[in-house]
């Protein structure tokens, strides 16, 4: 039996299905436009899979809606929060590529998560739902994608 995901993923799936229906796109056509498999998109719409931030971005682009809208639906961003305001600014920057924008948001949220953990904040943190790297992986991603910057192996060996 598949592991049950939180209701927000069922809500996210229903929201994506509604947007797809409004755009008059078939499941197959949306999956092709988004560059993901038809079965994976079906599982997202039924709330069986938790899509990564990158997958949400691809779906948003195919639906011609903002990625931020799907991030809020998925619980990655809180509506009207400081995280959302900064994310809006990053997403609106015309000089950054989509990959750069996503990397900045992931880094920011990981720093917020670390800072909140260091302070011992008990309040819910936006960093708890930080976007994960990767594509159609397991239903729940076990570790954040943000890690220390890559170091050349030659530099590590000689340092």
VOPAGU-2260 file (C-alpha; in pm, 1 decimal, decimal comma):
REM VOPAGU-2260
SITE   aa  ch    i         X         Y         Z
SITE  UNK   A    0       0,0       0,0       0,0
SITE  UNK   A    1     146,5     342,7     -92,8
SITE  UNK   A    2     258,4     568,0     188,4
SITE  UNK   A    3      -0,3     839,7     251,5
SITE  UNK   A    4     129,7    1193,4     204,7
SITE  UNK   A    5      -6,1    1499,0     387,4
SITE  UNK   A    6    -335,8    1644,2     265,6
SITE  UNK   A    7    -157,8    1944,4     117,5
SITE  UNK   A    8     -18,8    1718,8    -155,5
SITE  UNK   A    9    -369,2    1594,9    -235,8
SITE  UNK   A   10    -475,1    1960,3    -243,6
SITE  UNK   A   11    -174,5    2041,1    -464,3
SITE  UNK   A   12    -266,1    1759,2    -700,9
SITE  UNK   A   13    -626,5    1876,9    -718,6
SITE  UNK   A   14    -505,9    2231,7    -785,4
SITE  UNK   A   15    -278,1    2113,7   -1068,5
SITE  UNK   A   16    -561,4    1902,6   -1213,0
SITE  UNK   A   17    -794,5    2204,8   -1199,8
SITE  UNK   A   18    -536,1    2428,2   -1370,0
SITE  UNK   A   19    -479,1    2161,4   -1635,7
SITE  UNK   A   20    -852,1    2135,3   -1694,0
SITE  UNK   A   21    -887,4    2514,6   -1718,2
SITE  UNK   A   22    -605,5    2517,0   -1973,8
SITE  UNK   A   23    -784,7    2237,4   -2163,1
SITE  UNK   A   24    -479,2    2014,7   -2156,1
SITE  UNK   A   25    -485,6    1638,2   -2135,0
SITE  UNK   A   26    -271,9    1467,7   -1872,5
SITE  UNK   A   27     -48,8    1334,6   -2149,3
SITE  UNK   A   28      -8,3    1676,0   -2315,4
SITE  UNK   A   29      78,5    1848,9   -1985,6
SITE  UNK   A   30     330,6    1576,9   -1902,6
SITE  UNK   A   31     495,6    1629,8   -2243,5
SITE  UNK   A   32     500,7    2010,4   -2201,3
SITE  UNK   A   33     643,6    1978,2   -1850,1
SITE  UNK   A   34     899,4    1714,6   -1951,5
SITE  UNK   A   35     787,0    1458,9   -1693,7
SITE  UNK   A   36     635,6    1115,2   -1735,3
SITE  UNK   A   37     262,9    1068,6   -1769,8
SITE  UNK   A   38     241,5     822,9   -1474,6
SITE  UNK   A   39     443,0    1056,2   -1248,6
SITE  UNK   A   40     213,9    1352,9   -1326,3
SITE  UNK   A   41     -87,7    1130,2   -1261,6
SITE  UNK   A   42      55,4    1033,1    -921,2
SITE  UNK   A   43     117,9    1400,8    -837,1
SITE  UNK   A   44    -241,2    1488,8    -930,1
SITE  UNK   A   45    -374,3    1206,5    -711,1
SITE  UNK   A   46    -158,9    1320,2    -417,0
SITE  UNK   A   47      56,3    1006,4    -418,5
SITE  UNK   A   48     385,9    1180,9    -492,7
SITE  UNK   A   49     556,6    1486,8    -353,0
SITE  UNK   A   50     709,5    1676,7    -644,9
SITE  UNK   A   51    1038,6    1863,4    -608,8
SITE  UNK   A   52    1059,7    2240,1    -657,7
SITE  UNK   A   53    1209,0    2179,8   -1002,1
SITE  UNK   A   54     919,1    1958,2   -1107,0
SITE  UNK   A   55     672,4    2217,3    -978,0
SITE  UNK   A   56     856,3    2480,6   -1178,5
SITE  UNK   A   57     829,3    2269,5   -1494,8
SITE  UNK   A   58     458,0    2210,7   -1436,1
SITE  UNK   A   59     399,0    2581,3   -1368,0
SITE  UNK   A   60     577,8    2677,9   -1687,2
SITE  UNK   A   61     371,9    2429,3   -1888,6
SITE  UNK   A   62      49,9    2561,1   -1729,9
SITE  UNK   A   63     163,8    2922,0   -1776,8
SITE  UNK   A   64     122,8    3005,7   -1410,5
SITE  UNK   A   65     385,0    3126,2   -1164,4
SITE  UNK   A   66     601,9    2868,9    -992,6
SITE  UNK   A   67     540,9    3063,7    -672,4
SITE  UNK   A   68     171,3    2974,4    -694,2
SITE  UNK   A   69     255,6    2604,3    -690,7
SITE  UNK   A   70     520,5    2652,0    -418,1
SITE  UNK   A   71     254,7    2807,6    -195,1
SITE  UNK   A   72      10,4    2526,6    -276,6
SITE  UNK   A   73     281,6    2271,0    -189,4
SITE  UNK   A   74     367,9    2444,8     138,3
SITE  UNK   A   75     719,9    2534,4      23,7
SITE  UNK   A   76     642,1    2905,1      62,0
SITE  UNK   A   77     397,7    3072,2     295,9
SITE  UNK   A   78     161,2    3328,4     143,8
SITE  UNK   A   79     262,6    3680,1     239,7
SITE  UNK   A   80     569,7    3571,7     439,4
SITE  UNK   A   81     912,4    3732,6     421,3
SITE  UNK   A   82    1030,0    3418,2     241,3
SITE  UNK   A   83     764,7    3475,9     -24,0
SITE  UNK   A   84     857,1    3842,5     -60,0
SITE  UNK   A   85    1222,6    3760,4    -115,7
SITE  UNK   A   86    1131,5    3470,6    -341,9
SITE  UNK   A   87     907,4    3702,1    -545,5
SITE  UNK   A   88    1197,7    3939,2    -591,9
SITE  UNK   A   89    1427,4    3658,3    -699,1
SITE  UNK   A   90    1168,5    3508,6    -935,4
SITE  UNK   A   91    1100,4    3850,5   -1090,0
SITE  UNK   A   92    1465,8    3926,3   -1165,6
SITE  UNK   A   93    1502,8    3930,8   -1544,8
SITE  UNK   A   94    1880,9    3895,4   -1528,1
SITE  UNK   A   95    1881,1    3551,1   -1363,9
SITE  UNK   A   96    1816,3    3218,6   -1533,5
SITE  UNK   A   97    1548,5    2987,9   -1391,0
SITE  UNK   A   98    1818,9    2756,4   -1253,2
SITE  UNK   A   99    1992,3    3049,3   -1080,2
SITE  UNK   A  100    1662,2    3164,5    -930,4
SITE  UNK   A  101    1587,6    2817,3    -792,0
SITE  UNK   A  102    1940,3    2784,5    -650,9
SITE  UNK   A  103    1911,2    3119,5    -471,0
SITE  UNK   A  104    1575,7    3027,0    -319,6
SITE  UNK   A  105    1708,3    2687,3    -202,8
SITE  UNK   A  106    2017,0    2846,2     -46,9
SITE  UNK   A  107    1816,0    3119,0     126,4
SITE  UNK   A  108    1567,5    2870,1     272,1
SITE  UNK   A  109    1846,4    2639,3     391,2
SITE  UNK   A  110    2019,0    2931,2     569,1
SITE  UNK   A  111    1686,6    3028,9     729,9
SITE  UNK   A  112    1638,2    2670,0     843,8
SITE  UNK   A  113    1988,2    2660,5     997,4
SITE  UNK   A  114    1937,6    2994,9    1171,5
SITE  UNK   A  115    1601,1    2891,3    1311,1
SITE  UNK   A  116    1746,9    2560,5    1431,1
SITE  UNK   A  117    2040,9    2739,7    1597,7
SITE  UNK   A  118    1800,2    2970,6    1782,1
SITE  UNK   A  119    1578,5    2678,2    1877,2
SITE  UNK   A  120    1268,4    2843,5    1734,7
SITE  UNK   A  121     958,9    2636,3    1793,1
SITE  UNK   A  122     755,2    2818,7    1528,5
SITE  UNK   A  123     705,3    2652,3    1189,4
SITE  UNK   A  124     985,5    2738,7     952,3
SITE  UNK   A  125     965,7    2787,3     577,7
SITE  UNK   A  126    1301,8    2608,7     555,6
SITE  UNK   A  127    1135,3    2289,2     679,1
SITE  UNK   A  128     981,4    2253,7     335,7
SITE  UNK   A  129    1279,0    2379,6     139,8
SITE  UNK   A  130    1281,4    2285,5    -227,6
SITE  UNK   A  131    1468,7    1967,6    -299,2
SITE  UNK   A  132    1690,6    1897,6    -594,1
SITE  UNK   A  133    1623,7    1609,8    -824,6
SITE  UNK   A  134    1339,3    1497,2   -1038,1
SITE  UNK   A  135    1089,6    1219,8   -1007,2
SITE  UNK   A  136    1242,2    1062,2    -700,2
SITE  UNK   A  137    1081,6     885,0    -407,8
SITE  UNK   A  138     759,4    1007,6    -254,1
SITE  UNK   A  139     950,1    1193,2      19,3
SITE  UNK   A  140    1295,4    1340,9     -31,5
SITE  UNK   A  141    1514,6    1248,4     267,2
SITE  UNK   A  142    1776,5    1526,6     260,9
SITE  UNK   A  143    1805,8    1887,3     148,7
SITE  UNK   A  144    1971,5    1942,2    -185,1
SITE  UNK   A  145    2168,3    2240,2     -60,8
SITE  UNK   A  146    2517,2    2141,4      42,8
SITE  UNK   A  147    2849,5    2317,9      69,2
SITE  UNK   A  148    2990,9    2454,9    -252,9
SITE  UNK   A  149    3168,7    2206,0    -474,1
SITE  UNK   A  150    3540,4    2190,6    -421,4
SITE  UNK   A  151    3769,5    2060,1    -693,7
SITE  UNK   A  152    3922,6    1728,2    -593,3
SITE  UNK   A  153    4269,6    1857,5    -685,2
SITE  UNK   A  154    4230,3    2147,3    -441,8
SITE  UNK   A  155    4128,9    1910,0    -158,6
SITE  UNK   A  156    4422,9    1678,2    -220,1
SITE  UNK   A  157    4682,8    1956,4    -235,7
SITE  UNK   A  158    4532,5    2164,2      50,7
